[in-house]
Amino acid sequence: MSDDASGCIVVGGGPAGMIAGLLLARAGIPTTVFEKHADFLRDFRGDTIHCSTQLLLDELGLMEQFQRIPYSRLESARVPAADGTLATIADFRRLRHPYPYIAVAPQWDFLDVIADAGRAEPHFHLRMHTEVTGLVRRGDRITGVRFVDHATGEEGEQEALLTIAADGRGSRVRHLAGLDVHEFGAPLDVLWFRIPVNGGEGQPAGIGQSLTPRGAHGRLLVLIPRGGYVQAGLLIPKGEEAAIRAEGVDAFRATVAAAVPELAAAAAALRLEDVHGLDVRLNRARRWWTRGLLCIGDAAHAMSPVAGVGVNLAVQDGVAAARLLAGPLRTGRMSDDRVAAVQRRRVVPTAVTQFAQRIAHRGLRRAFRVGWTPVVPMPLARLLRVLPGLAAIPARLIGVGALPEHAPDFARR
């Protein structure tokens, strides 16, 4: 590494990368975030801003800006019970927390809030439409990246004391660094599409303050309100996207209309070319780091969409990385142990969350096999009705997380 290499490079402008970049810049660390796209607009981005993430925004002095963007509140999650009634399996209102709900907001708006805050910091540099194409090495250490700016055609190299890979579950940087992942497997994929809602009229009751998955034809539909339309995710057995498309658009429309009869008229206008497949993966890197490089967020552990916890974990990774590494980056004394400390801090809550997702996957796997929509067994439904406070336990795991991270003093405003 050259003697003057300093600061940090963050690859990927998602929740993990943007949070890490902002916090490090507020610590006085020269930080460059490379985002290969020209904007943050992506339909597959998670929309759930959990309780602990909202508290972090408050600690960073950004809650006022966040509350200016359109969002809705999810205060509980209900699932059909075996007798046809609804059982509340997670009640965020029971949390002793300043933000006892999950905010559902377009992630591109959330990322714009972080980006705007970063631009106000003299040490923060965001390079949009700039793709990292390779790694720079000095001996056995990664010392920076090679990149191409797709807006200008510029190709170049940039060195830094540390490179953080936050470029998603298909992380190119992780692959180039030779870090392998353990795949747990997932029984589902998701078909992602929009259902228009005219002026909010006819919006299903199940997608307001309470999240209630809809089932039809042995399939499960998850609905996310987004103002003038509903973002819908149809959970299907892994690998069956081609077969569903082969059934034709009429069969697809019928499935959606049966699940959400309130939007049957809108479902009649759906087109298969507007339906996008999401290959669900659940994995975790065996080692999140190598000399000069750290993986966080989906680059370290791809999460299932079950419970929408991926964004929250990614944000917490970013906070932990900034808090633990700001000091070494500031002094220029970065050791392997300091980098490995981030994995030691975050691997247990990640493993706990993924274990819970794997249990949920077993239920989905059985449901797909026998063709029924997952329901809450009656003994559990009765217990939740007698002891409704139990719904606070999954609410805490989902909304707050197994090990929430707080903004370090140097980043608070």
Sequence and secondary structure as in RCSB ss.txt:
>XXXX:A:sequence
MSDDASGCIVVGGGPAGMIAGLLLARAGIPTTVFEKHADFLRDFRGDTIHCSTQLLLDELGLMEQFQRIPYSRLE
SARVPAADGTLATIADFRRLRHPYPYIAVAPQWDFLDVIADAGRAEPHFHLRMHTEVTGLVRRGDRITGVRFVDH
ATGEEGEQEALLTIAADGRGSRVRHLAGLDVHEFGAPLDVLWFRIPVNGGEGQPAGIGQSLTPRGAHGRLLVLIP
RGGYVQAGLLIPKGEEAAIRAEGVDAFRATVAAAVPELAAAAAALRLEDVHGLDVRLNRARRWWTRGLLCIGDAA
HAMSPVAGVGVNLAVQDGVAAARLLAGPLRTGRMSDDRVAAVQRRRVVPTAVTQFAQRIAHRGLRRAFRVGWTPV
VPMPLARLLRVLPGLAAIPARLIGVGALPEHAPDFARR
>XXXX:A:secstr
  TT  SEEEE  SHHHHHHHHHHHHTT  EEEEESSSSS  TTS  EE HHHHHHHHHTT HHHHTTS  EEE 
EEEEEBTTSSEEEEEEGGGS SSS SEEE  HHHHHHHHHHHHHTSTTEEEEETEEEEEEEEETTEEEEEEEEET
TT  EEEEE SEEEE S TT HHHHHTT  EEE   SEEEEEEEEE GGGTT  TTBSSEE  EEETTEEEEEEE
ETTEEEEEEEEETT HHHHHHH HHHHHHHHHHH GGGHHHHTT  GGG EEE    EEES  EETTEEE GGGT
    SGGG HHHHHHHHHHHHHHHHHHHHHHT   HHHHHHHHHHHHHHHHHHHHHHHHHHHHHHHHHHHT    
B HHHHHHHHH GGGGHHHHHHHHT SS     GGG  
